[in-house]
Amino acid sequence: MGIGRVLPQSGKVFLVGRALKTGPLLRFLGVKKIQRFGVTLDTASSLVSDHCVAALFWGIYEWGERRAILRYIKKDCPVIELGASLGFISSLAARQTPGQPQVAVEANPHLLPILKDNIARNGAADKVQVQWNAIDYSGAAEVKLDLDTGSSLSGAIAADARSSTTTVAVPCTTLGAILRERNLSRYVLICDIEGAEAGLLREDPATIAACQQMIIELHDATTRDGTKVTPSQLGEKLAAAWGLQIISRDGNVWVLERTALPKA
């Protein structure tokens, strides 16, 4: 029996917190490449935070999404991933869905070389198409991404682009646009876009009907009408609006699957 099964939740939280503080030590010891769950990532770049280095090293990086993909992902569907970051989930999903095309969308332009390199490192360069876009439903052609705000990897949409010298203009797209551009009639959606997932409630019927499965990390968000929603509320709304059944919840990572047509 593993130690994780006998420790109380408070003990697990304590150990995870301690593990995540070891990033500087791991860098000092020269850890530059990490292999976990069959995926190898180059972590030498300063853009990869110490927190991420530690999470990868101890096998707790994106653990909710990782478990969902290994257990639930449909192997016979193309994959669209929103918020591809370092390429860990991209590479893992590519291995689990052999023969299926995959699109990896990332907003941070500085991460694109790392993302592409890690995908190639894991033998998926011919399968995974990397796309530079921010997911946005305002109708704007581009948004300003503040690379010093939000998560250490993804950044965040700047409230006032003039307030930061680290903002970059990122072209906008929507899930529906990606689907049409790639001519996909069905797909699995993997999504971790730091709260922008509330915009998925606004997608068009054809996009929704084509989704066979959704593996999504949910965050506190604001809907189009200004209503603030918790991850649990947003998960329930997405399941109802998209006609998907809730298969699994692992923290804030939800797995939803097509069982009925979406509501009109």
N, C-alpha and C positions, 0 to 999 in steps of 0.2 A: 504493500500500500504506500503510495507517494505521500510525502510530507504535506503537500497541498490539501490532501483529503482529511487530514487529522487536525490541521491548524484551524482555529476559529477565524472568522472573516477579518477581525481586527489584526490578527497575526499576519494574514496574507497581505493586507494593506500595508502594514509596517515593512514587511520584507520587500514588497514591490517598490515602496518609497525609497528604501535604502539602495536597492539595485539600480534605480534610475539616477542615483547620485554618483555612480562610478564612471560616468562618461569621461571626465578629465583623466582619471587614472588609466583607463583603457587606451586613450590617445597617447598618454605618456609611455605606455608599454608598447606602443607601435602597432596597435590594432588598426588596420586599414581596410581589410576585407573580412566580411562576416558571412558565413553560410548557415542558414537555418531553414529547415523544412524543405530542403532541396533547392533553395534559392540563394544565390551568392550576390552580395551587394558590395560595391566599392564605397567605403565611408571616409575616404581620405579628405574629401573636399570640406572646407570650412563652412560650406552651406549646410552640411549635415550636422545638426546640433549635437552637443554632448549627450543630451537627453535621448535623442534618437539612436546614437551609437550604443548607449547602455541598453535601451529597449531591444534593439536588434540582437545584441550580444547575449542577453538573458532570455531571448525568445518570447518577449512580451510586446513586441512592436505590432500594432494593428491586430491584436490577438482576437478580437471579436470578429473582424472581417476574415481573418485567416481561418478561424474555425468554421465559419459559415461556408466559405468557399470549399474547404476540404470535405465538408460533410454534405452540403446541399446543392452546390452549383449544378445547373443543367449542362450536361456535357455535349448536347447536340444543338446548341444555339450560339449564334454570334454574340460577342460581348462588347458592351460600351461601358467604359469606366470613366467616371467624372471625378477629377481630383487625383491624378495618378501619382503625383509626388515623386518619390525615389524609384518607383518601379517594382517594389516588393510584391504588392498585390497584383500588378500587371503580369509579372513573371509567373506568379503562383497560378493565377487564373489561366494563363496561356498553357501551362502544363496540364491543367485539369480539363481543358476543352480542346483536345487535339483535332486538327482539321477545320476548326471554326475560325473565321476572321475576328479580329479584335481591334477596337479603337481605344486609345488611351489619351484622355484630354487633361491638360494641365495648364493653369493660368500663369504661373510664375515662370517667366522666360529664362531666368537664371538656372532653373532646375532642368530645363529641357535637355541639355547635354548629358547630365547625370542620368536622367530618366532613360534616354536612348541608349547610353552606354550600358546601363544595368540590364535593360531588356536584351541587348545584343549579347551580353555576358552570359545570359541564361538561355541562349539559343533561340530567342523568339523574335529576332529582328524582322524576319520575313513574314511573320504572322501578325505582329502588333503594329498598327499605324499610329504614330504619335501626332497629336494635334494641339496647337497652341491657341487656347481660347479661354475666356471666362464665361461661365454659365450665367446668363442674365435675361430677365423677362420684361425689362422696362421698355424695350424697343430701341435702346441706344445702340449706336454702332460700336462703341467702345466704352470701357470703364477704366477708372484709375485704380490700380492695385498698390496698396501701401505695403511694401515688403518688410517694414519694421513693426507691423501691427498684426495681431491675430496669432495664429500658430507659427512656430519657428520655420515651417516649411512653406505653407501656402500663402501667407500674408493675408490681407483683408482689403475689402473695398474701402478706399479712403473717403471719409466723410467730407473732407475739404482738401482737395489735391494740393492747394497752395501751402498747406501746413507742413508738408514733408518734402524733403529732398530725395526721398527714396521711392517715390511713386513712379509707376510705369503705366503707359496706356496699353490696354489689352483688348483685342478685338472680341466682341461678344458673339455668342451663339446660343442656341437652345437645343435641347435634346431632340426635338422634332426636326430641326435643321440638320443635325448630324445624321439622323436616320434617313432623311431624303437624299442628302449628298452621297451617302454610302449605299443607297438603294437596298436597305435592309428591311425585310418584311416581318421579321421577328427577332427578338434579342433578349439577352439578360442584361440588366442594368446593375452595375456596381457603382456606388455613389458615396463620396465623402467630400462635401463641398462647403463645410464650415457654416452651416445655417442657410445657405442659398437653396437648399433642397425644398424649402417652402414653395419656391417658384414652380415646382413640378405639379402643384395643384392646378396650374394654369395651362398645362400642355393640351394640345389638340386631341380629339378623339382617336384619330388614326395612330398617333404616337402611343397613346395609352393602350389601345387594343393590341398593338404589336408586342407589348412587353409581356414576356412569359414568366419572368422572375425578377425580383428586385432584392439586392443585398445592399443595405443602406445604413450608414451611420447617421443618426439623427441628433440634432442640436436644438437648443432653444432658438426659436425663429419668429419672424413676423410675417403674417400672410398679407395678401394683396390689399385687403381692407383695413390693414393696420392692427389686426388682432395678434397679440402675442400668444404663442403656443409652446407648450413643453414638448420634449421628444415623444412622450407617450401620446399626447393629444395629436401631434402631427402624424405619428405612425397610424393611428386609428383613422385619421382623415384620409391619408394616402390609400390605405387598404380599401376604404369605402369608395373613394372617387375612382380608383383604378380597377375596381372589381377583383381585388387580389385577396387571397386568404393569408392570414398571419400563420406562418409555419414555425418561426422561432424568434425569440428575443434573448439576446446575450448582452446585457448592459444596454447600451444605446444602439446596438447593431441589430437590425431587424431583417428577417428573411420573409418575403412575401411572394406568393405564387399565384399564377392565373388559374382560376377555377370557374370564372363567369365573365360575361361581357361587362365592360365598365358601364356605369350609370350614364344615361343620356344627359 
